Amino acid sequence: MNLKKRLRTKNDVLRMAYTDPDVLEIMSEKLISWLPKLPHEYVVVCIGTDRSTGDALGPFIGSFFNELKPRHITVYGTLNKPVHAANLADYVQHINRRHQHPFIIAIDACLGKSHSVGSLVTGTGPIKPGAALNKNLPKIGDVHITGVVNVGGFMEYSVLQNTRLSIVVEMAKKVTSILDRIDQQLTYGRTLPAIIAHRTAASSIIDI
């Protein structure tokens, strides 16, 4: 198996198809390699709304992950309580008040080229939600995961509304499993803050 032919990496970015059989192992290990060595409070912010099929990726992930009852990661953004354009700034303030120097994993849906639909993209640094729709929202995240749910470039609102729910749900399940793997490798004397228990040899596989 030649991983170089299946992965697209550039600097601190990893892109893989959600259908790739190795996406859980490789993407979780890549994210783990970016986590701080010292104990931190970990927060996942799943951005989106349940009022739009394509933009519901984040809330689905938040709800699925919450159902697993993560021990070391606090989740914001679910189908019942979404984090979206109208309240993102308030949530950012709330997170900064409630958590001391949190390490934030930001998650959002995005649009891209036709050959990129179905890709999961993770990288270091924040994302700027709503950029494709010309919304001026605050940047968020120490690392991020985005899912390319449909083709962008024209009528973005309509495209998001008409995105197939099946691909959104399947992508959400994969990202949930990635987050669960990370949570299982976080450990500390208390539930929060947490620290990575160990880094496996797999991290050397993905640094190509």
C-alpha positions in Angstrom: 0.0 0.0 0.0 1.5 3.3 -1.1 0.2 6.0 1.2 1.8 8.8 -0.9 -0.7 8.1 -3.7 -3.7 8.2 -1.4 -3.0 11.2 0.8 -2.6 14.9 -0.1 -0.4 16.7 2.4 0.9 20.2 2.3 2.6 21.8 5.2 0.3 21.2 8.2 -2.8 20.0 6.2 -4.0 16.5 5.6 -6.8 15.7 3.1 -8.4 12.3 2.7 -11.7 10.9 1.4 -14.1 9.9 4.1 -14.5 6.5 2.4 -10.8 5.7 2.6 -10.5 2.6 4.8 -7.5 4.1 6.7 -9.0 7.6 7.3 -9.8 6.9 11.0 -6.3 5.7 11.9 -4.3 8.2 9.8 -6.3 11.3 10.5 -6.7 10.7 14.2 -2.9 10.1 14.5 -2.2 13.3 12.5 -4.4 15.3 14.9 -2.9 13.7 17.9 0.6 14.7 16.7 -0.6 18.4 16.8 -1.9 18.3 20.3 0.1 20.0 23.1 2.3 18.0 25.3 1.2 19.7 28.5 -2.3 19.1 30.0 -5.0 21.2 28.5 -8.8 21.6 28.6 -10.0 20.2 25.2 -13.0 21.7 23.4 -14.7 20.7 20.2 -16.8 23.3 18.5 -19.0 21.9 15.8 -20.3 24.8 13.6 -23.4 24.7 11.5 -27.1 24.6 11.6 -29.8 21.9 11.3 -31.8 24.2 9.0 -29.6 23.4 6.1 -28.7 19.9 5.0 -25.1 20.6 3.9 -24.4 22.9 6.9 -25.7 20.3 9.3 -22.4 18.3 9.3 -21.1 20.1 12.4 -24.3 19.6 14.5 -24.5 16.0 13.5 -20.9 15.4 14.6 -21.6 17.3 17.9 -24.7 15.2 18.6 -23.0 11.8 17.7 -19.9 12.6 19.7 -22.0 13.7 22.7 -23.8 10.4 22.7 -20.5 8.7 23.2 -20.0 10.7 26.5 -16.4 11.8 25.9 -14.4 11.9 29.1 -11.8 14.6 28.3 -13.4 16.8 25.6 -16.2 19.3 26.0 -18.5 19.5 23.0 -20.3 22.7 21.7 -22.6 22.6 18.7 -25.3 19.9 18.4 -28.6 19.4 16.5 -30.5 20.6 19.6 -28.0 23.5 20.4 -26.2 24.4 17.2 -23.3 26.9 17.0 -24.0 29.0 14.0 -23.5 32.5 12.5 -25.9 34.2 14.8 -24.3 32.9 18.1 -20.7 32.0 17.3 -19.3 35.1 18.8 -21.2 34.5 22.0 -20.0 30.9 22.2 -16.4 32.1 21.7 -16.8 34.4 24.7 -18.4 31.7 26.7 -15.7 29.2 26.0 -13.0 31.6 26.9 -14.7 32.4 30.2 -15.5 28.8 31.1 -12.3 27.1 30.1 -8.7 28.1 31.0 -6.6 28.3 27.9 -8.6 25.7 26.0 -7.3 23.8 23.1 -10.0 24.1 20.5 -10.8 21.6 17.6 -13.1 23.5 15.2 -15.3 21.6 12.9 -17.3 22.9 9.9 -18.7 22.0 6.5 -17.4 23.6 3.4 -17.9 23.6 -0.4 -15.2 22.8 -2.9 -14.4 21.5 -6.3 -16.3 18.5 -7.6 -13.4 16.1 -7.2 -13.0 17.2 -3.6 -16.6 16.4 -2.5 -16.4 13.8 0.3 -13.0 14.9 1.5 -12.1 15.4 5.1 -9.5 18.1 5.6 -7.6 18.7 8.8 -5.0 21.2 9.6 -3.4 23.5 12.2 -4.7 26.9 12.9 -8.2 28.3 12.9 -11.0 28.3 10.4 -13.1 31.2 9.4 -16.7 30.0 9.3 -19.0 31.5 6.7 -16.3 32.8 4.4 -17.9 31.1 1.4 -21.1 32.9 2.1 -19.4 36.3 2.8 -20.2 36.3 6.5 -17.9 38.2 8.8 -17.5 35.7 11.7 -14.7 35.3 14.2 -11.9 32.8 13.5 -11.9 29.8 15.8 -9.7 26.7 16.5 -6.2 25.7 17.3 -6.7 22.8 14.8 -9.6 22.2 12.5 -11.5 19.6 10.6 -13.6 20.5 7.6 -15.8 18.3 5.4 -16.3 19.1 1.7 -20.0 18.3 1.4 -20.8 19.8 -2.1 -19.5 21.8 -5.0 -19.0 25.5 -4.4 -18.6 28.5 -6.7 -22.2 29.5 -7.3 -25.5 29.7 -5.4 -23.9 28.5 -2.2 -27.1 28.8 -0.1 -29.0 26.7 -2.6 -26.2 24.2 -2.9 -26.0 23.7 0.9 -29.8 23.3 1.0 -29.7 20.6 -1.7 -26.8 18.6 -0.4 -27.5 14.9 0.1 -28.2 14.0 3.7 -26.6 10.6 3.3 -23.1 11.9 2.6 -23.4 14.4 5.5 -24.4 11.7 8.0 -21.7 9.3 6.8 -19.0 12.0 7.0 -20.3 12.9 10.4 -19.9 9.3 11.6 -16.3 9.2 10.4 -15.3 12.4 12.1 -17.1 11.3 15.3 -15.0 8.1 15.3 -11.8 10.2 14.8 -12.8 12.4 17.8 -13.5 9.3 19.9 -10.1 7.9 19.1 -8.5 11.2 20.3 -10.6 11.2 23.5 -9.6 7.6 24.3 -5.9 8.6 24.1 -6.3 11.6 26.4 -5.6 10.9 30.0 -4.8 12.7 33.2 -5.4 12.4 37.0 -8.7 14.2 36.5 -11.2 14.4 33.6 -10.0 17.9 32.8 -7.4 19.0 31.9 -6.1 16.1 29.8 -2.9 15.0 28.2 -2.1 12.5 25.4 -1.4 9.2 27.0 1.0 8.0 24.2 1.9 8.7 20.6 2.0 5.6 18.5 4.4 4.8 15.7 1.6 5.5 13.2 2.5 9.2 13.4 5.7 8.5 11.5 3.6 6.9 8.7 1.7 10.0 7.9 4.5 12.5 8.0 5.2 12.2 4.3 
